[in-house]
Amino acid sequence: MSQQEPTEPSLRARLATPRWLLPPVIAAIGIVLIVASSGTVSIIGGGLVAVAVTVAVSLVFLEVGYSEDRARARGEYGPPPGDRDRR
């Protein structure tokens, strides 16, 4: 019996996870606060938009890290971490 490699999740499956829904929802709430009010509430809305952008950028970096981990596990950067000879 041959052991099959675990399949990598597709881009569609990774984007379908709930973490990608968080930034647009936060940004939408912030935009509504900016448009519908003035003063302090408008400033809070701007802060929510900034938080949404920060979370989105963080998720992009997280995805890049996952991609590098998968490449390392496949041995694209040399042997996988468990296969190295100890000196």
VMD Tcl script that builds the backbone (N, CA, C; Angstrom):
set m [mol new atoms 261]
animate dup $m
set s [atomselect $m all]
$s set {name element resname resid chain x y z} {
  {N N MET 1 A 0.831 -1.186 0.000}
  {CA C MET 1 A 0.000 0.000 0.000}
  {C C MET 1 A 0.872 1.243 0.000}
  {N N SER 2 A 0.566 2.152 -0.872}
  {CA C SER 2 A 1.328 3.389 -0.912}
  {C C SER 2 A 0.608 4.449 -0.093}
  {N N GLN 3 A 1.402 5.229 0.580}
  {CA C GLN 3 A 0.847 6.293 1.391}
  {C C GLN 3 A 0.670 7.534 0.525}
  {N N GLN 4 A -0.521 8.104 0.555}
  {CA C GLN 4 A -0.776 9.297 -0.251}
  {C C GLN 4 A -0.409 10.537 0.543}
  {N N GLU 5 A 0.154 11.517 -0.170}
  {CA C GLU 5 A 0.445 12.797 0.462}
  {C C GLU 5 A -0.861 13.514 0.755}
  {N N PRO 6 A -0.915 14.221 1.877}
  {CA C PRO 6 A -2.120 15.001 2.129}
  {C C PRO 6 A -2.252 16.088 1.067}
  {N N THR 7 A -3.454 16.264 0.576}
  {CA C THR 7 A -3.662 17.269 -0.462}
  {C C THR 7 A -3.704 18.654 0.173}
  {N N GLU 8 A -3.165 19.610 -0.551}
  {CA C GLU 8 A -3.180 20.987 -0.082}
  {C C GLU 8 A -4.550 21.586 -0.339}
  {N N PRO 9 A -5.011 22.437 0.557}
  {CA C PRO 9 A -6.291 23.088 0.304}
  {C C PRO 9 A -6.174 24.034 -0.883}
  {N N SER 10 A -7.213 24.092 -1.676}
  {CA C SER 10 A -7.200 24.975 -2.839}
  {C C SER 10 A -7.343 26.431 -2.382}
  {N N LEU 11 A -7.049 27.328 -3.297}
  {CA C LEU 11 A -7.198 28.751 -2.991}
  {C C LEU 11 A -8.644 29.052 -2.613}
  {N N ARG 12 A -9.567 28.447 -3.310}
  {CA C ARG 12 A -10.985 28.667 -3.010}
  {C C ARG 12 A -11.320 28.210 -1.594}
  {N N ALA 13 A -10.775 27.060 -1.180}
  {CA C ALA 13 A -11.049 26.557 0.172}
  {C C ALA 13 A -10.420 27.459 1.229}
  {N N ARG 14 A -9.203 27.967 0.956}
  {CA C ARG 14 A -8.559 28.854 1.923}
  {C C ARG 14 A -9.303 30.177 2.037}
  {N N LEU 15 A -9.809 30.692 0.927}
  {CA C LEU 15 A -10.540 31.958 0.969}
  {C C LEU 15 A -11.924 31.807 1.585}
  {N N ALA 16 A -12.445 30.587 1.607}
  {CA C ALA 16 A -13.780 30.360 2.152}
  {C C ALA 16 A -13.788 30.321 3.672}
  {N N THR 17 A -12.626 30.301 4.289}
  {CA C THR 17 A -12.592 30.247 5.744}
  {C C THR 17 A -13.077 31.569 6.324}
  {N N PRO 18 A -13.672 31.524 7.484}
  {CA C PRO 18 A -14.274 32.735 8.065}
  {C C PRO 18 A -13.303 33.878 8.340}
  {N N ARG 19 A -12.010 33.588 8.480}
  {CA C ARG 19 A -11.091 34.679 8.806}
  {C C ARG 19 A -11.019 35.717 7.698}
  {N N TRP 20 A -11.302 35.339 6.450}
  {CA C TRP 20 A -11.266 36.302 5.351}
  {C C TRP 20 A -12.515 37.175 5.315}
  {N N LEU 21 A -13.530 36.808 6.073}
  {CA C LEU 21 A -14.753 37.617 6.115}
  {C C LEU 21 A -14.644 38.764 7.117}
  {N N LEU 22 A -13.742 38.641 8.061}
  {CA C LEU 22 A -13.641 39.630 9.125}
  {C C LEU 22 A -13.257 41.034 8.635}
  {N N PRO 23 A -12.198 41.203 7.832}
  {CA C PRO 23 A -11.843 42.572 7.408}
  {C C PRO 23 A -12.941 43.312 6.630}
  {N N PRO 24 A -13.610 42.676 5.659}
  {CA C PRO 24 A -14.677 43.435 4.970}
  {C C PRO 24 A -15.830 43.817 5.888}
  {N N VAL 25 A -16.145 42.967 6.848}
  {CA C VAL 25 A -17.235 43.285 7.775}
  {C C VAL 25 A -16.842 44.465 8.663}
  {N N ILE 26 A -15.624 44.432 9.190}
  {CA C ILE 26 A -15.163 45.543 10.035}
  {C C ILE 26 A -15.101 46.837 9.223}
  {N N ALA 27 A -14.596 46.755 7.980}
  {CA C ALA 27 A -14.515 47.948 7.134}
  {C C ALA 27 A -15.897 48.498 6.822}
  {N N ALA 28 A -16.856 47.613 6.554}
  {CA C ALA 28 A -18.217 48.066 6.250}
  {C C ALA 28 A -18.827 48.791 7.447}
  {N N ILE 29 A -18.621 48.252 8.627}
  {CA C ILE 29 A -19.137 48.925 9.827}
  {C C ILE 29 A -18.478 50.292 9.991}
  {N N GLY 30 A -17.177 50.352 9.767}
  {CA C GLY 30 A -16.472 51.625 9.874}
  {C C GLY 30 A -16.960 52.647 8.869}
  {N N ILE 31 A -17.190 52.218 7.649}
  {CA C ILE 31 A -17.671 53.136 6.609}
  {C C ILE 31 A -19.062 53.648 6.945}
  {N N VAL 32 A -19.911 52.771 7.439}
  {CA C VAL 32 A -21.259 53.200 7.839}
  {C C VAL 32 A -21.166 54.246 8.951}
  {N N LEU 33 A -20.279 54.023 9.909}
  {CA C LEU 33 A -20.132 55.007 10.996}
  {C C LEU 33 A -19.604 56.336 10.480}
  {N N ILE 34 A -18.673 56.296 9.531}
  {CA C ILE 34 A -18.122 57.532 8.975}
  {C C ILE 34 A -19.202 58.313 8.222}
  {N N VAL 35 A -19.965 57.607 7.391}
  {CA C VAL 35 A -20.964 58.269 6.543}
  {C C VAL 35 A -22.180 58.730 7.340}
  {N N ALA 36 A -22.608 57.920 8.315}
  {CA C ALA 36 A -23.872 58.194 8.995}
  {C C ALA 36 A -23.748 59.149 10.180}
  {N N SER 37 A -22.551 59.522 10.567}
  {CA C SER 37 A -22.444 60.366 11.753}
  {C C SER 37 A -21.307 61.369 11.601}
  {N N SER 38 A -21.138 62.170 12.619}
  {CA C SER 38 A -20.035 63.134 12.618}
  {C C SER 38 A -19.416 63.152 14.008}
  {N N GLY 39 A -18.304 63.808 14.112}
  {CA C GLY 39 A -17.662 63.940 15.418}
  {C C GLY 39 A -16.923 62.675 15.828}
  {N N THR 40 A -17.060 62.345 17.081}
  {CA C THR 40 A -16.316 61.233 17.669}
  {C C THR 40 A -16.669 59.893 17.019}
  {N N VAL 41 A -17.935 59.693 16.714}
  {CA C VAL 41 A -18.348 58.422 16.110}
  {C C VAL 41 A -17.714 58.256 14.731}
  {N N SER 42 A -17.574 59.329 13.993}
  {CA C SER 42 A -16.918 59.287 12.689}
  {C C SER 42 A -15.439 58.918 12.830}
  {N N ILE 43 A -14.796 59.431 13.864}
  {CA C ILE 43 A -13.396 59.101 14.112}
  {C C ILE 43 A -13.264 57.613 14.473}
  {N N ILE 44 A -14.188 57.126 15.264}
  {CA C ILE 44 A -14.180 55.693 15.606}
  {C C ILE 44 A -14.360 54.856 14.349}
  {N N GLY 45 A -15.208 55.305 13.435}
  {CA C GLY 45 A -15.389 54.600 12.156}
  {C C GLY 45 A -14.095 54.552 11.355}
  {N N GLY 46 A -13.364 55.662 11.345}
  {CA C GLY 46 A -12.065 55.676 10.666}
  {C C GLY 46 A -11.088 54.705 11.308}
  {N N GLY 47 A -11.145 54.618 12.627}
  {CA C GLY 47 A -10.300 53.660 13.325}
  {C C GLY 47 A -10.658 52.228 12.970}
  {N N LEU 48 A -11.946 51.951 12.816}
  {CA C LEU 48 A -12.373 50.603 12.422}
  {C C LEU 48 A -11.892 50.255 11.018}
  {N N VAL 49 A -11.920 51.220 10.112}
  {CA C VAL 49 A -11.408 50.972 8.763}
  {C C VAL 49 A -9.908 50.671 8.828}
  {N N ALA 50 A -9.174 51.415 9.653}
  {CA C ALA 50 A -7.736 51.160 9.809}
  {C C ALA 50 A -7.482 49.775 10.388}
  {N N VAL 51 A -8.283 49.358 11.341}
  {CA C VAL 51 A -8.147 48.015 11.916}
  {C C VAL 51 A -8.420 46.955 10.847}
  {N N ALA 52 A -9.433 47.188 10.023}
  {CA C ALA 52 A -9.761 46.231 8.958}
  {C C ALA 52 A -8.601 46.077 7.978}
  {N N VAL 53 A -7.968 47.185 7.613}
  {CA C VAL 53 A -6.823 47.123 6.699}
  {C C VAL 53 A -5.667 46.375 7.354}
  {N N THR 54 A -5.431 46.640 8.630}
  {CA C THR 54 A -4.353 45.956 9.353}
  {C C THR 54 A -4.598 44.455 9.422}
  {N N VAL 55 A -5.815 44.063 9.708}
  {CA C VAL 55 A -6.149 42.633 9.774}
  {C C VAL 55 A -5.995 41.995 8.396}
  {N N ALA 56 A -6.412 42.682 7.350}
  {CA C ALA 56 A -6.281 42.129 5.998}
  {C C ALA 56 A -4.817 41.909 5.625}
  {N N VAL 57 A -3.962 42.884 5.914}
  {CA C VAL 57 A -2.531 42.740 5.609}
  {C C VAL 57 A -1.935 41.599 6.436}
  {N N SER 58 A -2.335 41.491 7.686}
  {CA C SER 58 A -1.840 40.409 8.540}
  {C C SER 58 A -2.245 39.045 7.989}
  {N N LEU 59 A -3.451 38.936 7.472}
  {CA C LEU 59 A -3.915 37.669 6.901}
  {C C LEU 59 A -3.137 37.318 5.638}
  {N N VAL 60 A -2.750 38.320 4.862}
  {CA C VAL 60 A -1.931 38.057 3.678}
  {C C VAL 60 A -0.577 37.492 4.099}
  {N N PHE 61 A 0.048 38.095 5.104}
  {CA C PHE 61 A 1.328 37.578 5.591}
  {C C PHE 61 A 1.176 36.175 6.177}
  {N N LEU 62 A 0.067 35.914 6.848}
  {CA C LEU 62 A -0.187 34.577 7.384}
  {C C LEU 62 A -0.273 33.554 6.259}
  {N N GLU 63 A -0.957 33.911 5.183}
  {CA C GLU 63 A -1.084 33.004 4.046}
  {C C GLU 63 A 0.267 32.752 3.385}
  {N N VAL 64 A 1.102 33.773 3.304}
  {CA C VAL 64 A 2.454 33.595 2.756}
  {C C VAL 64 A 3.245 32.634 3.634}
  {N N GLY 65 A 3.124 32.781 4.936}
  {CA C GLY 65 A 3.816 31.872 5.855}
  {C C GLY 65 A 3.338 30.441 5.700}
  {N N TYR 66 A 2.029 30.249 5.575}
  {CA C TYR 66 A 1.488 28.897 5.357}
  {C C TYR 66 A 2.026 28.323 4.050}
  {N N SER 67 A 2.104 29.159 3.026}
  {CA C SER 67 A 2.607 28.706 1.732}
  {C C SER 67 A 4.056 28.237 1.850}
  {N N GLU 68 A 4.862 28.993 2.576}
  {CA C GLU 68 A 6.261 28.602 2.772}
  {C C GLU 68 A 6.365 27.318 3.581}
  {N N ASP 69 A 5.503 27.148 4.573}
  {CA C ASP 69 A 5.508 25.915 5.361}
  {C C ASP 69 A 5.158 24.710 4.497}
  {N N ARG 70 A 4.157 24.885 3.614}
  {CA C ARG 70 A 3.787 23.769 2.727}
  {C C ARG 70 A 4.918 23.445 1.762}
  {N N ALA 71 A 5.596 24.471 1.243}
  {CA C ALA 71 A 6.716 24.240 0.330}
  {C C ALA 71 A 7.860 23.535 1.053}
  {N N ARG 72 A 8.113 23.925 2.272}
  {CA C ARG 72 A 9.179 23.288 3.060}
  {C C ARG 72 A 8.826 21.830 3.334}
  {N N ALA 73 A 7.554 21.550 3.623}
  {CA C ALA 73 A 7.125 20.176 3.886}
  {C C ALA 73 A 7.255 19.309 2.634}
  {N N ARG 74 A 7.084 19.916 1.463}
  {CA C ARG 74 A 7.249 19.168 0.208}
  {C C ARG 74 A 8.713 18.985 -0.152}
  {N N GLY 75 A 9.604 19.676 0.532}
  {CA C GLY 75 A 11.023 19.545 0.268}
  {C C GLY 75 A 11.547 20.489 -0.785}
  {N N GLU 76 A 10.821 21.556 -1.087}
  {CA C GLU 76 A 11.273 22.502 -2.108}
  {C C GLU 76 A 12.477 23.312 -1.642}
  {N N TYR 77 A 12.695 23.409 -0.349}
  {CA C TYR 77 A 13.835 24.152 0.190}
  {C C TYR 77 A 14.876 23.191 0.760}
  {N N GLY 78 A 14.978 22.024 0.187}
  {CA C GLY 78 A 15.873 21.004 0.723}
  {C C GLY 78 A 15.036 19.926 1.389}
  {N N PRO 79 A 15.655 19.048 2.125}
  {CA C PRO 79 A 14.887 17.984 2.760}
  {C C PRO 79 A 13.963 18.545 3.838}
  {N N PRO 80 A 12.824 17.885 4.057}
  {CA C PRO 80 A 11.934 18.324 5.130}
  {C C PRO 80 A 12.657 18.312 6.478}
  {N N PRO 81 A 12.205 19.098 7.445}
  {CA C PRO 81 A 12.930 19.244 8.704}
  {C C PRO 81 A 13.209 17.924 9.415}
  {N N GLY 82 A 12.352 16.943 9.334}
  {CA C GLY 82 A 12.553 15.679 10.020}
  {C C GLY 82 A 13.566 14.771 9.350}
  {N N ASP 83 A 13.937 15.044 8.098}
  {CA C ASP 83 A 14.804 14.164 7.337}
  {C C ASP 83 A 16.281 14.561 7.357}
  {N N ARG 84 A 16.615 15.635 8.025}
  {CA C ARG 84 A 18.008 16.105 7.999}
  {C C ARG 84 A 18.891 15.212 8.858}
  {N N ASP 85 A 20.089 14.981 8.384}
  {CA C ASP 85 A 21.061 14.200 9.152}
  {C C ASP 85 A 21.619 15.079 10.256}
  {N N ARG 86 A 21.723 14.512 11.436}
  {CA C ARG 86 A 22.324 15.256 12.552}
  {C C ARG 86 A 23.824 15.062 12.523}
  {N N ARG 87 A 24.528 16.139 12.750}
  {CA C ARG 87 A 25.985 16.059 12.726}
  {C C ARG 87 A 26.542 16.087 14.108}
}
mol reanalyze $m
mol bondsrecalc $m
mol representation Tube
mol addrep $m
